[in-house]
């Protein structure tokens, strides 16, 4: 992880499409369920998001996926969702067995929704601006 980020070395970082209503909804779903406040967040459009994608060998433009960065690993698409659910624990950990479904099958379902996300859920004019306690867990609050 980049040395200039003030994030614990083992903290999971969730990158998301900051203008996608579905993606923002996913972040809004994770935040209150992350009772240990382990997750940090950045939009894919932010400088931090682009730098992390580049650092992990992921596309820095038009990445159509939620990304979870964990230590030296990165997870995209269905892998990021399943891994995030595992971190949340409780009933959400029940998604863990889906990791045994072949990735092409899981990612086909993920892509099916992702390719229609703006049409089905809409798009924001600008990235979400976090408020309250969660603000400190957003790595960059001035997204473009």
FENTAHU-V149159 format. One record per residue. RES is the residue in one letter. OMEGA is omega in whole degrees, 0 to 359 (NA if undefined). Layout:
RES	OMEGA
RES	OMEGA
//
This chain:
X	181
X	183
X	184
X	177
X	179
X	184
X	176
X	186
X	184
X	183
X	175
X	179
X	180
X	177
X	185
X	176
X	187
X	180
X	181
X	179
X	178
X	181
X	176
X	177
X	178
X	178
X	179
X	175
X	184
X	188
X	183
X	180
X	177
X	187
X	178
X	180
X	182
X	184
X	168
X	187
X	172
X	176
X	177
X	182
X	183
X	176
X	179
X	180
X	179
X	180
X	179
X	177
X	180
X	181
X	182
X	175
X	179
X	178
X	181
X	178
X	176
X	173
X	186
X	185
X	164
X	180
X	173
X	177
X	179
X	181
X	180
X	185
X	171
X	180
X	180
X	175
X	184
X	178
X	179
X	181
X	181
X	181
X	178
X	179
X	178
X	178
X	181
X	177
X	180
X	182
X	182
X	178
X	177
X	175
X	183
X	180
X	178
X	177
X	178
X	173
X	181
X	183
X	179
X	179
X	179
X	183
X	175
X	179
X	178
X	181
X	179
X	179
X	183
X	181
X	181
X	189
X	180
X	180
X	183
X	189
X	179
X	185
X	178
X	176
X	180
X	182
X	179
X	175
X	182
X	178
X	174
X	185
X	185
X	182
X	182
X	180
X	173
X	189
X	176
X	183
X	180
X	179
X	177
X	NA
//
